Amino acid sequence: MNASRGVKALARRQTRPFTLLRREDLDAYLCLVPAFVLLVVFQYWPVFYNLYVSLHRWKVVEQGYVGLANYQRAFGDADFWQALLQTVYYVVGTVPFELLLGCLIALILFELRHGAWFYRLLFFMPYVTSPVAVAVVWRWVLNGDLGAANALLGALGIKPLRWLDEPTGVLSPLYASLGLSPPDWMAGPSLALVSVMIVTVWFYLGLHVVIYLAGLTAIPRDVREAARIDGATAVQVLRYVTFPLLTPTTFFLLVVATIGAFQSFSLIYVLTTNGSSDIGSPLGTTLVATLYVFERFYQDMQLGYAAALALLVALIVLAITVLQFAVLERRVYYETER
């Protein structure tokens, strides 16, 4: 009798921790339910619904199932591939400069002892401003007739430029001077798209500066001081200590900036659109992928085709992100050796 009571007591003691653990797990899962519902409703469900729409002919209302016809049309759409090419120009022309200038300015501000907060605020202020308001102001600055940019060039004795109205590739004059006539895609982005790139870099530069400053602050000062004691110069400290320890920050910004550049819309749309029927002017040379999807969706009301295009762009961005992780993450130095 006593033995059976002892066995039961031991069983109760063994099951109590397990029951308590299950109860704690249940409480944790219940706390996650609101966030999970928000993710399903506002992120996952739109993706699956977009996939559903892309498999149908859809103009305002559903008009019938077409299977993969919209995707087959996209692969044969020369305008879509041209928009992707211009998107690649845009990404390559913005992301590296954002990272390079952001890191350089952050290094300078990190060494300041007085007034650093003011310069941080100065660089970050454009990022917290409405992109539409920023684009409207820059559109006036880059106006070919009355803009401040051409007024400055005129004061310096330089011929005014058609900043947002020039469709010719920026490399075309170079090829012409060499007597070459390469394919159109080798002429590079138009001056209009380059102007948009300049505004984009200016707009996002403050974000990169602030994040790089956070990364610099996280680097232990004793590591740099130890390198200096060992006789390392300032350049060697930057190359062998600071930059390696900034690789997590750089990798994060590279991935986020690349995704953001592929999704960029507001700045480009406001800067380059002249009326609702002239998206991506001049001559469509600023018509990046997001604007092309927008044009097919809202202007042509080809909802099914636009959904297919949007999903293809998302898959391209996903593939680039996976490639970045596969190739570059192994070069990221996450912690100092002890």
N, C-alpha and C positions, 0 to 999 in steps of 0.2 A: 504493500500500500504506500509506504513511504517512498519506495523506489519509483512508483508510477507518478507520485506527486512531484518528485524531483525532476523527472523527465519532462513533465508538463511545464514546470517552472522554467527549465532550461530552454524549452521550445519557445516560450513566451519571450524570454530575454533575447533569443536569437531573431525572432520575427519583429520585435519592436523597432530596431534600427532600420530594417528594410521597409516597414510600414511608414515610418517617419520620413525616410528618403523618398518614397513614392508620393507622399503627401506634399513634400517640398517641391518635387518635380511638377506635380499638378499645379501648385500655386504659381510656379515660374511660367509654365505653359499658358496659364490663364492670363498672366500679365502680358504675354506676347500676342494674345488674340487680337487686340485693337490694331497693333502694327501690322499683323498678318492680313487682317481684313483690308486695311488701307492699301497694302501692296497688291493684293489680289484685285481690288476694285479699280485702282488708278494706274497700275503698271502691267500686271500680267493679263488681265482681261482685255485691255485695249490691244495688246499684242496679238492675242488669239483672234480677237474680232477683226483686226486688220488683215490677218491671214485669211479669214473667212471671206472678207470683202474682196481680197485680191483674186480669189478663185471664181469670181462672178463678174458678169457684165453689169455695171452699176452706174446709173445716171439718176441721181436724186433718190430713186428707188431701185430695188433689186430687179434685174431684168433677165436673169437666167444664169445657170451654172456654165462656166466655160473652162473649168479645169486649169491647166497651166498655160492657157493661151496668152494671158497677160504677161507672163514671164518670157514666153517665146517672143512676143512682140518687143519686150524690153531689150533682149539680146540683139535684136536686129534694128534697134532704134539708134541711128547715127547721132541724133541730137542728144540722146541720153548719154552716150559715150563721150560726146564733146563736153557735156556738162560735168562728167566725172573727171575729164582731163583738166578742166578749169578748176575743179575742186582740188585736184592734186597740186596744181600751181599755187592755189591759195594756201593749202596746208604747208607746203614746202617754203612758201614765202613769208609765213607768219610764225610758225612754231619755233624754228631754230633761233630767230631773232628775239622772240619773247624770252626764251631761255637764256640766251647769251647776254642780252642787255639786262635782264632781271638779275642774273647772278652778278654781273659787273657792278651794277648800282647798289645791290645789297652789300657787296664787299666794301664799297666806299662808305656807305651809311653805317655799317657795323663798326668801322674804325672811328667814326665821329664821336667826340665827347660832349659837344654842345650843339643843341638845336636839332638833334637827330629825329626827335619826335615830329618836328615841323616838316622835315623833308619826307618822312614816311607818310604823313598825312597828305602832303602835296602830291606824291606819286600815286597814292591809293584813291584819291578823290575821284578821278575819272571813272574808276571801276564801279563805284557806288552811284554813279549818275545814270539816268535812264539811257539805254542805248539809242532810243529813238531821238531823244534830245541831242545826244552827242552827234548822231548822224546828220541831223538838221544843221547844226552849227558847222560841222566840217563840210557839208555840201556848199554852204556859203563861202567858207574859206577857200575851197577848191573850185569855185566858179570860174569858168574860163574868161569871163568878161570883167566882172567886178570883184573877183575874189581877192582875199588878202595874200594868198600864196603868189599869185601872178604880180601883185603890186610889189611884193618883196623882190621877186625876180627882176622886175623892171628897174627897181632901185639899184640892183647890183649889175645892171646892164646885160641881163640874160633874157633871151627871147621867151615870152610867155608860153605856157603849155596848155593844152586842152586836157586837163587832168582827168575829168570824168566823162569826156566826150571823144576820146581817142581810141578807136578800135584796133589800131595797128599794133602788132607784137613789138615789145620793147627791143628785141634783138634784130628786127627787120633792118634798121639803118646799118647795123654792123655787117650783116650779110650783103646788103647792097653795096657797101663800100669795098667789100672783098670780091664783088662780082659773082656771088653765090645766090642760088635760088632753092633753098631747102624746102621740105614740106611745111605746111602751115603750123603743125604742132611743134616744130622746132623753132618757130619764131618767138616762142615764149608767151607769157601773159600780156594782155593789152595794158597800155598805160592806165586805163580806167581801173582794171583789176589791181594793178600795182598800187594805185592810189587808195583803193579799199584796203589793201594789205597794210599800208602805212597807218591808216586810221585804226585798224584792228590791233596792230602791235602797240600803238599808243594807248588804246583803251585797256588792254589786258596787262600791260606792263606792270602796273601797280600791284596786281594780284601776285605776280611772280616775285616781285621785290619783297613783299611782306612774307610770303612763304619761304623764300630763301633766307630772309632774316631770322625766321623761326628756326630753320635748319642750322644756321650759323650759331645761334644762341644755344642750341642743344649740344654743340660740340664742346667737350670739356676743355677749359682753358689750360689745364695742366699738361694736356697732350701737346698743344702748340708750344707751350713754354719749355717742355722737355726737349722738343726738337730744336728750339733755339739754343738751349744750353749745350746740346750736342754739336752745335756749330752750323746748323742749317740756316741758309739765307732766307729772306722773306719769300722769294720766288720758290725755293725748295719747300718751304712750309706749305705754300699754296698748292704746289703740285703733288706732294707726297703725303700731306696730312689733311688739309682743308678739303680739297676736291674729292679725294676718296671718301671722306666722311660725309660729304654732301651728295653722294650718289643716290641714297634713298630719296632725298628731296628732288633731285633732278629726274629720277625715273618716274616718280609720282607726277611731277609737272608735265613730263613728256607725254605720258599716257593720257592725262586729263586734257591737256592742251590739244592733242591730236583729235580726241573725240569731240571736243568743243569746236574745233575748226571745221570738222566734217558737218557738224550740226548748225554752224553759224547761219543766221538768217536776217535778223533785224537790221544790223548795221548795213549789210549788203543791199537789202531790199530798199531801205530808205535812201541810201546814197545813190543808187543807180536807177531806180524805177521812175520813169517819167509817165505818170498816168497809169491807170489800171491795166491797159492793154499793151504796155511797153515794158515788160519785166526783163531785167538783165541787160539793159542798154549800156553802151552803144553796140548795136548789131549782135546782141546776145553774148558779147565777150565777157560779161560778168555773171552769166547765167550758170551758177554753180548747182550742184545736185539738189540742194534743198529748195532753191528757187524753181528748178525745173519740176519737182514734185508739186510744189505749190501752184505752178502754172497749169499743170495737167488737172489738178484737183479743183481749184476754184474758178479758173478761167474757162477751161474746156469741159468741166464737170465730168471728167472721166475718172470717177471715184475708184472703180475697180483697178484700172491701170495705175493710177497714182498710188494706191495701196501696195501694189506689187513693186513699184519703183521704190517706195519708202522701205519696204522689207529688204530689197536687194541692197540698198545703201546701208541699212543696219547690219546686214550680214558682212558687207565689206569692212565696215568699221570694227565689227567683232573679230574678223580674221586678222586685221592689222593689229588689234590689241593683243590677241593671242600670240601673234608673231613677235611683238615687242616683249612680251613676257618670256617667250621661249628663247629669244636671242640675247636680250639685254639683262634680264633679272639675275643671271649668273654673275654678271659683272658688278652687281650692287653690293656694297660693303655695309652691312646692317649694324655692326657693333664693333667696338674697339676690342683689341686683344688684351687679355689680362695676364 
